[in-house]
Amino acid sequence: MNILVSACLVGTNCKYSGGNNLVPKVEKFGKEHNMVPVCPEELGGLATPREPCEIQGGTGKEVLEGKAIVLNKAGEDVTANFLEGAQKALDVAKQHRCTVAVLKSRSPSCGCGIIHGGSFDGKLINGNGVTAQLLLDNKILVMTELDFE
C-alpha cells in the first residue's frame, strides 16, 4: 500500500525551523508500506527554514473556501503557498494511488483534528490544516503521528 506521509515525520529536515519531526513508530510503519514523503509547505514554494505560519480566521476548510488566510509570524500572507502545496500534495497522492496519509499534527498544512489557533501563542483549536482538509475532501484517510502513540 502507498501511504502519503509528511516528510518531516520520516526525518527530512523540512520543518519550519529547519529540523525534522522524526517519529520512529511512523518510520517503522513506513517499512511495512511504501511511504511517499511530501512537505506541502515546500511544495508550495516556501523555504526551509521559514517563519512559523498559522491560519487566521478559521481552519483549512475556510482557507480552501477563500474565507480565511494563512499568515506567517512576520505578518506575510502565505495563503497562496499553502493552497499550491496542498494541491501538489493531493496530486502526488493521486499519482501514487495513496488512500491513506500520515501527517504532522497541529500543523497549518498537515494538522488533522486540532491545529494552532492563529495567535502564535500555542493555543489549539479544533479543525484541519489546508492539506489535511483537501485530502479528506478527496476521500483520503488522514492520520497523524499521534495515532501511533
C-alpha positions in Angstrom: 0.0 0.0 0.0 1.3 3.5 -0.8 0.9 6.0 2.0 1.4 9.7 1.8 3.5 10.9 4.7 4.7 14.3 6.0 8.4 14.2 5.1 9.4 15.7 8.5 7.9 12.6 10.2 10.4 10.3 8.4 13.4 12.5 9.1 13.6 15.0 6.3 14.7 18.4 7.5 11.8 20.4 6.2 10.2 21.6 9.4 9.8 25.4 9.6 12.8 25.6 12.0 15.0 23.7 9.6 14.9 20.4 11.6 12.5 17.4 11.4 9.9 15.7 13.5 11.2 12.1 13.1 8.8 9.6 14.8 10.4 6.1 15.0 7.0 4.4 15.0 5.9 6.2 11.8 9.3 5.3 10.3 8.8 1.7 11.3 5.3 1.7 9.8 6.8 3.0 6.6 9.0 -0.1 6.3 5.8 -2.2 6.2 4.3 0.0 3.4 5.5 2.2 0.6 5.8 5.7 2.1 5.6 8.7 -0.3 7.0 11.7 1.6 5.9 15.2 0.9 6.2 18.6 2.5 3.2 20.7 1.4 4.8 23.9 2.5 8.0 23.3 0.5 5.8 22.1 -2.5 4.1 25.4 -2.2 7.3 27.3 -2.6 8.2 28.2 1.0 11.8 27.9 2.0 13.3 25.9 4.9 13.8 27.3 7.4 10.8 29.7 7.3 8.8 31.8 9.7 6.1 29.8 11.6 2.7 30.1 10.0 -0.9 29.9 11.3 -4.3 30.1 9.8 -6.2 33.3 10.6 -10.0 33.4 10.7 -10.7 29.7 10.6 -9.3 26.4 9.6 -8.1 24.7 6.4 -11.7 24.3 5.4 -12.2 28.1 5.4 -8.8 28.7 3.6 -10.0 26.3 0.8 -13.3 28.3 0.6 -11.5 31.6 0.5 -12.8 32.7 3.9 -9.6 32.6 5.9 -5.9 33.2 5.2 -2.5 31.9 6.3 -0.1 34.3 7.8 3.5 33.8 8.9 4.7 35.3 12.2 6.1 38.3 10.3 2.6 39.1 9.1 3.1 38.0 5.4 0.2 36.4 3.7 1.3 32.9 2.5 -2.1 31.6 1.7 -1.3 31.0 -2.0 1.7 28.9 -1.0 -0.4 26.7 1.3 -3.1 26.3 -1.4 -0.5 25.4 -4.0 1.3 23.0 -1.7 -2.0 21.3 -0.7 -2.9 20.8 -4.4 0.5 19.4 -5.2 0.4 17.0 -2.3 -3.0 15.8 -3.5 -1.6 15.4 -7.0 1.2 13.2 -5.6 -1.3 11.2 -3.5 -3.4 10.6 -6.6 -0.3 9.8 -8.8 0.8 7.1 -6.3 -2.8 5.9 -5.5 -2.4 6.7 -1.8 -5.6 6.1 0.1 -4.1 6.9 3.5 -1.9 9.8 4.7 0.1 10.1 7.9 0.6 13.9 8.5 2.1 16.1 11.2 -0.3 17.0 13.9 -1.2 20.6 14.7 0.3 22.0 11.5 -1.5 24.6 9.5 -0.8 22.4 6.5 -1.0 18.9 7.8 -2.8 19.0 11.2 -5.9 16.8 11.4 -8.5 17.4 14.1 -6.5 20.0 16.0 -4.4 22.9 14.7 -2.7 26.0 16.1 -5.3 28.8 16.7 -3.8 31.7 14.7 -2.4 33.8 17.5 1.1 32.2 17.7 0.6 31.7 21.4 0.4 27.8 21.4 -3.3 27.7 21.8 -5.0 25.0 19.8 -8.4 24.8 18.1 -10.5 22.1 16.5 -10.0 21.8 12.8 -7.7 20.6 10.0 -4.8 22.2 8.2 -5.1 23.1 4.5 -3.6 19.9 3.1 -5.3 17.6 5.5 -8.7 19.1 4.6 -8.1 18.9 0.9 -7.0 15.2 1.3 -10.1 14.4 3.4 -12.3 16.2 0.8 -10.8 13.8 -1.7 -11.6 10.7 0.3 -8.1 10.1 1.6 -7.9 8.9 5.2 -5.8 11.2 7.2 -3.9 10.1 10.4 -1.2 11.9 12.4 1.8 10.7 14.3 -0.3 10.9 17.5 -2.2 7.9 16.2 1.0 5.9 16.6 1.5 6.7 20.3 
